[in-house]
Amino acid sequence: MAYGNNMAKEMTLVSVGIDIGTTTTQLVISRLTLVNVMPGSQVPKVEISHKSIAYLGKVHFTPFEDRQHVDGAALRKIIAKEYEKAGVRPEQIDTGAIIITGETAKKENASEIIHSLADYAGDFVVATAGPDLESVIAGKGSGAEALSKRLHGCIANIDIGGGTTNIAYFDRGKCIGTACINVGGRLFEVDPISHNLTFVSPPAQKILSHFYPETVQARSEEDLVIIKHCLRSMVECVERVIFQEPLLVQDSCLVMTNLLPNVKIDGVVFSGGVARYIYLPGINEWWIHGDVGPLLAEAFRESRIYSSLPVHEGTETIHATVLGAGAHTVNVSGSTITVSEHTLPLRNVPAVYPELSVSGGFTWLKPSENYTDALYRTIALIVPPLPNTDFTTILSLAETLAGELPSIKGEPKVVIAQQDIAKVLGQTLQRLLPNMPIVCLDGIELAFGDFLDIAKPLPHQDAVPVIVKTLVFAR
């Protein structure tokens, strides 16, 4: 997000999105135009007026050293080559995100690799991981979010990749729930010549063992029948999650997260590499990629999801997640802010929510104890919505914060308000704590477990880019 006070004219941010998935790795360069839409002396409202794709790279197979390790050197070469083709250098990138998704996020060196690549890719390119974030980003990149706004309804985006199926519900443009299920086109790998199974991933192995307990290893003589049966049972698990039905015993190895609300769905958008075969069925050479993606697409076309819900075609399928990472991780909100000099940038700042104190106010000290070790430079104290925002209420809040902030390790002290009060709250804190560096922002939508990356103010503009992310790597 970007916040500004004196943004008088348009400016452009160059954003990169890099998606390291189970099967493929992709890169996109976007240009985001920021403009202050409030004229004259009114309180600034900074918005992204235009998003354009400057460069969309080719689809690369994700390189691995072995089944448990991503090949970091090979990934770095891929990114360097794509930057060269795009005609940009890492120092020219203003913002963006690298997201590691699906089965790749479970590899032993996933965290190390993605942070190393983020440092290389640009000054303010952030590392992200986590199935719920992937669901949201894919839904933004596929166009499902925009479609839900246009139709004034609830659209389910189902992003089917090599290792996982990520679901996000968008109700009139707002994400209201996500889920991640271990169902993907590369959970079974096959020989492109013999069409026999060559590798079965752990989630698929559990499904295989459930239905075929005598099949300890992949067999060659009934592979196609076995594969189709397992894929059908996996898609039925996705159906149970979406239709709010009780899960079966075999579903426990597939459902990673499930935070979907029980609401009426007005339509479905499919995205991800498998989605192209849902929208363009009839491929005879299902083994062409060395996996079962086309067969999984066939199972989805035969599902209750496809037959009982309106199916819309999004603006992107295979590029949905990378476009979401490159063009939709940075948003803007027009508000006044308070930022002490020389305090930014900040990376990996955990969001800490308060508890109600005995007196009925807020206290952050107890939850913040988990975040005051050497792992984090500082933490961000989140101020929930207040019943009113008059000066007396804000002064009382500032006095409470001023009593607790000195007890929290790390600087600067970061406060994130959920309402447009950052300027007055921050200035009051600066008066109460004159020697303490303060960063006070507002208007950022956060959830428990989120992290913040806060960049330096942009040149000649009093605007601060902020990206909300998660650092949860699946295991």
C-alpha positions in Angstrom: 0.0 0.0 0.0 1.1 3.6 -0.4 0.3 6.4 1.9 0.8 10.1 1.0 0.4 13.7 2.2 1.6 15.9 -0.7 1.3 13.7 -3.8 0.6 16.3 -6.4 1.1 14.4 -9.6 1.2 10.9 -11.1 4.1 8.6 -10.5 4.8 5.1 -11.6 6.0 2.1 -9.6 7.8 -0.8 -11.4 6.6 -4.1 -9.8 7.9 -7.6 -10.2 6.0 -10.8 -9.5 7.8 -14.2 -9.4 5.9 -17.4 -8.8 7.9 -20.5 -7.9 5.4 -23.3 -8.2 5.3 -27.1 -8.0 5.6 -27.4 -11.7 6.5 -24.0 -13.2 8.3 -20.8 -12.4 7.1 -17.5 -13.9 8.0 -13.8 -13.8 6.0 -10.7 -14.7 7.0 -7.0 -14.7 4.1 -4.6 -14.1 3.8 -0.8 -14.0 1.5 0.7 -11.4 0.4 4.4 -11.9 -0.3 6.2 -8.6 -2.3 9.4 -8.5 -3.8 11.6 -5.8 -7.5 11.7 -6.7 -8.4 14.4 -4.1 -7.9 17.9 -5.5 -6.5 21.0 -3.9 -6.1 21.1 -0.1 -8.3 18.1 0.7 -6.9 15.1 2.5 -5.0 13.1 -0.1 -6.5 9.9 -1.4 -3.9 8.0 -3.3 -5.1 5.3 -5.7 -3.6 3.1 -8.4 -5.2 4.6 -11.5 -3.7 2.1 -13.9 -2.0 -1.3 -14.0 -0.2 -2.5 -17.1 1.9 -5.6 -17.9 5.3 -4.5 -19.2 6.8 -7.9 -19.6 5.4 -11.4 -19.2 8.1 -14.0 -19.1 8.0 -17.6 -20.5 6.9 -20.5 -18.4 9.9 -22.4 -17.0 9.9 -25.8 -15.3 10.8 -25.3 -11.6 14.3 -26.7 -11.1 15.0 -29.1 -8.2 18.3 -30.6 -7.0 16.3 -33.6 -5.7 12.9 -34.4 -4.4 13.5 -32.4 -1.2 15.5 -29.4 -2.4 14.9 -26.5 -4.8 17.8 -25.7 -7.0 18.6 -22.1 -5.9 21.4 -21.5 -8.4 19.2 -22.6 -11.4 16.3 -20.4 -10.2 18.6 -17.4 -9.9 19.8 -18.0 -13.5 16.1 -18.1 -14.6 15.3 -14.8 -12.9 18.5 -13.1 -14.2 17.7 -14.2 -17.8 14.1 -13.0 -17.5 15.3 -9.6 -16.2 17.7 -9.4 -19.1 14.9 -10.1 -21.6 12.6 -7.6 -19.9 15.4 -4.9 -20.1 15.3 -4.1 -16.4 17.9 -4.4 -13.6 17.0 -5.3 -10.0 17.8 -1.8 -8.8 15.1 -0.5 -11.1 12.4 -2.5 -9.3 10.4 -0.5 -6.8 8.3 -3.2 -5.3 6.8 -6.7 -5.9 6.7 -10.2 -4.5 8.2 -13.6 -4.8 5.7 -16.3 -3.8 6.6 -19.9 -3.4 3.6 -22.2 -3.8 2.2 -25.7 -3.7 4.5 -28.6 -3.1 7.6 -26.4 -3.6 6.8 -24.5 -0.4 7.2 -27.8 1.5 10.8 -28.4 0.4 13.5 -28.3 3.0 15.3 -25.2 1.7 12.2 -23.3 0.6 12.5 -20.5 3.1 16.3 -20.0 2.5 15.8 -20.0 -1.3 12.9 -17.5 -1.5 14.5 -15.0 0.8 17.8 -15.1 -1.1 15.9 -14.6 -4.4 13.9 -11.7 -2.9 17.1 -9.9 -1.9 18.5 -10.4 -5.4 15.3 -9.5 -7.3 15.1 -5.8 -6.0 15.5 -3.5 -3.1 11.9 -3.9 -2.0 10.8 -7.3 -3.4 9.3 -9.4 -0.6 9.3 -13.1 0.1 5.9 -14.7 0.6 4.6 -18.2 1.2 1.5 -19.8 2.5 -1.5 -21.5 1.1 -4.1 -18.9 2.1 -2.1 -16.0 0.7 -1.7 -18.0 -2.6 -5.4 -18.5 -2.8 -6.1 -14.7 -2.6 -3.3 -13.7 -5.0 -4.4 -16.3 -7.6 -8.0 -15.0 -7.3 -6.9 -11.5 -7.9 -4.7 -12.4 -10.9 -7.3 -14.6 -12.5 -9.9 -11.8 -12.5 -12.3 -13.5 -10.0 -12.0 -10.6 -7.6 -12.9 -8.1 -10.3 -15.7 -10.3 -11.6 -17.3 -10.5 -8.1 -17.4 -6.7 -8.1 -18.9 -6.5 -11.5 -21.6 -9.1 -10.8 -22.2 -7.9 -7.2 -22.0 -11.4 -6.0 -19.8 -14.2 -4.5 -17.3 -15.8 -6.9 -15.2 -18.8 -6.0 -11.8 -18.9 -7.6 -10.4 -22.5 -7.8 -6.7 -22.3 -8.7 -5.4 -25.8 -9.6 -1.7 -26.2 -9.9 0.8 -28.9 -9.8 0.7 -29.6 -6.1 -2.4 -27.9 -4.6 -5.8 -26.5 -5.3 -6.3 -23.1 -3.7 -9.8 -21.7 -3.2 -10.8 -18.1 -2.5 -14.2 -16.7 -2.1 -14.6 -13.1 -3.3 -17.9 -11.3 -2.2 -18.3 -8.0 -4.1 -14.5 -7.6 -4.4 -13.6 -8.7 -0.8 -12.0 -12.0 0.0 -14.2 -13.7 2.7 -12.5 -17.1 2.9 -9.8 -19.4 1.6 -8.9 -23.1 1.5 -6.0 -25.1 0.3 -6.2 -28.8 -0.6 -3.4 -31.2 -1.7 -4.9 -31.8 -5.1 -2.8 -31.0 -8.2 -1.7 -32.3 -11.6 1.8 -33.3 -10.6 1.0 -35.4 -7.5 1.2 -38.3 -9.9 4.1 -38.3 -12.4 4.1 -40.5 -15.5 6.5 -41.7 -18.2 5.6 -39.7 -21.3 6.4 -42.8 -23.5 5.1 -45.8 -21.5 2.4 -43.7 -19.7 3.2 -45.6 -16.5 3.5 -44.1 -13.0 7.0 -43.0 -12.2 6.4 -41.1 -8.9 3.6 -40.7 -6.4 3.8 -37.7 -4.0 3.1 -38.3 -0.3 -0.5 -36.9 -0.4 -1.3 -39.0 -3.5 0.4 -42.1 -1.9 -2.0 -41.9 1.0 -5.0 -41.8 -1.3 -3.6 -44.6 -3.3 -3.0 -46.7 -0.2 -6.5 -46.0 1.1 -8.2 -47.4 -2.0 -5.5 -49.9 -3.1 -3.8 -51.0 0.2 -2.1 -53.9 -1.7 -0.4 -51.3 -4.0 2.7 -50.4 -2.1 4.6 -49.1 -5.1 3.3 -47.7 -8.4 2.4 -50.5 -10.8 2.4 -50.4 -14.5 -0.4 -52.7 -15.5 -3.5 -50.8 -14.2 -2.1 -47.3 -13.8 -4.6 -45.4 -15.8 -7.6 -46.9 -14.0 -6.0 -46.4 -10.6 -5.0 -42.8 -11.4 -8.4 -41.8 -12.6 -10.1 -43.3 -9.5 -7.7 -41.5 -7.2 -8.1 -38.2 -9.0 -11.9 -38.5 -8.9 -11.8 -39.1 -5.1 -9.5 -36.0 -4.7 -12.0 -33.8 -6.7 -14.8 -35.2 -4.5 -12.8 -33.9 -1.5 -12.8 -30.5 -3.1 -16.5 -30.8 -3.6 -17.1 -31.6 0.1 -15.0 -28.5 1.1 -16.9 -26.2 -1.2 -20.4 -27.6 -0.5 -19.8 -27.6 3.3 -20.2 -31.4 3.6 -18.6 -33.6 6.2 -15.1 -34.7 5.3 -14.3 -38.4 5.0 -11.4 -40.3 6.5 -9.3 -40.1 3.3 -9.7 -36.3 3.1 -7.6 -35.6 6.2 -4.3 -36.0 4.2 -5.6 -33.6 1.5 -7.1 -30.6 3.3 -4.4 -28.3 4.5 -6.6 -25.3 5.4 -10.3 -24.7 5.3 -11.6 -21.2 6.2 -14.5 -21.1 3.7 -17.8 -19.6 4.9 -21.1 -21.3 4.3 -22.5 -18.8 1.7 -24.3 -18.9 -1.6 -21.8 -19.1 -4.5 -22.9 -17.1 -7.6 -20.2 -18.5 -9.9 -16.8 -20.2 -10.2 -13.6 -19.3 -12.0 -10.9 -21.9 -12.6 -7.3 -20.8 -12.8 -3.8 -22.4 -12.7 -2.1 -24.7 -15.1 -4.8 -27.4 -15.0 -7.6 -24.8 -15.7 -6.5 -24.4 -19.3 -7.6 -28.1 -19.9 -10.9 -27.4 -18.1 -11.8 -24.7 -20.5 -10.2 -26.4 -23.5 -11.0 -30.1 -23.0 -10.5 -33.0 -25.3 -6.7 -33.4 -25.2 -5.8 -37.0 -26.3 -2.2 -37.0 -25.2 -2.9 -36.5 -21.5 0.7 -37.6 -20.6 2.3 -34.8 -22.6 3.7 -33.0 -19.5 4.8 -36.1 -17.7 2.0 -35.7 -15.1 -1.8 -36.1 -14.9 -2.9 -32.4 -15.2 -5.3 -33.1 -18.2 -6.8 -36.1 -16.4 -7.4 -33.9 -13.3 -9.1 -31.3 -15.5 -11.4 -34.0 -16.8 -12.3 -35.0 -13.3 -13.2 -31.4 -12.5 -15.3 -31.1 -15.6 -17.3 -34.1 -14.4 -17.7 -32.8 -10.9 -20.7 -31.3 -9.2 -18.8 -28.0 -9.0 -18.8 -27.7 -12.7 -22.3 -29.0 -13.3 -24.2 -27.2 -10.5 -22.5 -23.8 -10.4 -22.2 -21.1 -13.1 -18.7 -21.4 -14.6 -17.0 -18.2 -15.8 -13.7 -17.9 -17.7 -11.3 -15.6 -16.0 -8.8 -13.3 -17.6 -5.9 -15.6 -16.8 -5.3 -19.3 -16.1 -1.7 -20.4 -15.9 -0.4 -16.9 -15.2 -3.0 -16.0 -12.5 -0.7 -16.4 -9.5 2.3 -14.6 -11.0 0.1 -11.7 -12.2 -1.5 -11.5 -8.8 2.0 -11.3 -7.1 3.2 -8.7 -9.6 0.3 -6.4 -9.9 -2.0 -7.0 -6.9 0.2 -7.2 -3.8 0.6 -3.5 -3.7 -2.5 -1.4 -3.1 -3.0 2.2 -2.0 -4.9 4.0 0.7 -5.2 7.8 1.0 -4.5 8.9 4.6 -2.2 11.1 6.5 0.6 9.2 8.3 3.4 9.8 10.8 6.9 8.5 10.1 10.0 9.5 12.0 13.1 10.1 9.8 15.6 7.4 9.0 13.3 4.6 10.3 12.5 2.8 7.0 12.7 0.4 5.3 11.5 -2.4 7.6 11.0 -6.1 6.6 9.2 -9.0 8.2 7.4 -7.0 10.9 4.9 -9.3 12.6 1.4 -7.9 13.3 0.4 -8.2 16.9 -3.2 -7.8 18.1 -4.2 -6.5 21.5 -6.2 -8.1 24.3 -8.9 -6.4 26.3 -7.4 -5.2 29.6 -9.2 -5.5 33.0 -10.3 -1.8 32.6 -11.9 -2.5 29.2 -9.0 -0.9 27.2 -6.3 -2.6 25.1 -3.1 -4.2 26.1 -0.4 -5.5 23.8 2.2 -6.6 26.2 1.2 -10.2 26.7 0.8 -11.2 23.0 4.0 -9.2 22.1 6.1 -11.5 24.3 6.3 -14.0 21.4 7.9 -11.5 19.1 10.6 -9.8 21.2 13.5 -12.1 20.5 16.3 -11.5 18.1 14.3 -12.9 15.2 12.5 -9.6 14.5 13.8 -6.1 14.6 10.5 -4.8 15.8 6.8 -5.5 15.9 3.6 -3.7 14.7 0.9 -3.1 17.3 -2.5 -3.2 15.6 -5.2 -0.8 16.8 -8.7 -2.3 16.2 -11.6 -0.1 15.1 -12.6 2.4 17.8 -16.2 3.2 18.6 -15.5 6.8 17.9 -12.4 8.8 16.9 -12.7 12.0 18.8 -9.6 13.6 20.2 -10.3 12.4 23.8 -10.5 8.8 22.6 -7.3 9.1 20.6 -5.4 10.8 23.4 -6.4 8.0 25.8 -5.3 5.4 23.2 -1.9 7.3 22.8 -1.4 7.4 26.5 -2.0 3.6 26.7 0.4 3.0 23.8 3.0 5.3 25.3 2.9 3.2 28.5 3.5 0.0 26.7 5.8 0.8 23.7 9.0 1.4 25.9 8.6 -2.2 27.2 8.7 -3.7 23.7 12.1 -4.4 22.3 13.2 -3.1 18.9 12.9 0.2 17.0 11.2 2.0 15.4 7.9 1.5 17.3 5.3 0.6 14.7 1.6 1.2 15.2 -1.1 0.3 12.6 -4.6 1.8 13.1 -7.6 0.3 11.3 -9.1 3.8 11.0 -7.9 7.1 9.4 -6.2 8.4 12.6 -2.5 7.8 12.0 -1.5 11.4 11.7 -3.0 12.6 15.0 -2.2 9.4 16.8 1.4 9.4 15.6 1.9 13.1 16.5 0.4 12.6 19.9 2.8 9.6 20.5 5.7 11.7 19.3 4.8 14.4 21.9 4.5 11.7 24.7 7.7 9.9 23.6 9.9 12.6 22.1 13.0 10.5 21.8 11.4 7.4 20.4 11.2 6.8 16.6 7.6 6.2 15.5 6.0 4.8 12.4 2.2 5.2 12.5 0.1 4.1 9.5 -3.5 3.4 8.9 -6.0 1.8 6.5 -4.1 -1.5 6.2 -6.2 -4.6 6.2 -4.5 -7.2 8.3 -5.2 -10.6 9.8 -3.7 -12.5 12.7 -0.3 -14.0 11.6 0.3 -11.4 8.9 3.7 -9.6 8.4 4.5 -6.2 7.0 7.2 -4.9 4.7 7.4 -1.1 4.8 9.6 0.6 2.2 11.3 4.0 2.3 9.2 7.0 1.2 9.2 7.3 -2.5 11.5 10.0 -4.0 9.9 13.5 -4.1 6.6 12.1 -2.8 5.5 11.6 0.8 4.2 8.1 0.0 5.2 4.8 1.7 4.7 1.4 -0.1 3.6 -1.4 2.2 3.0 -5.0 1.4 1.1 -7.4 3.7 2.3 -11.0 3.5 2.6 -14.3 5.3 5.8 -16.1 6.1 4.2 -19.5 6.8 5.9 -22.3 4.9 3.9 -25.5 4.7 5.5 -28.7 5.9 
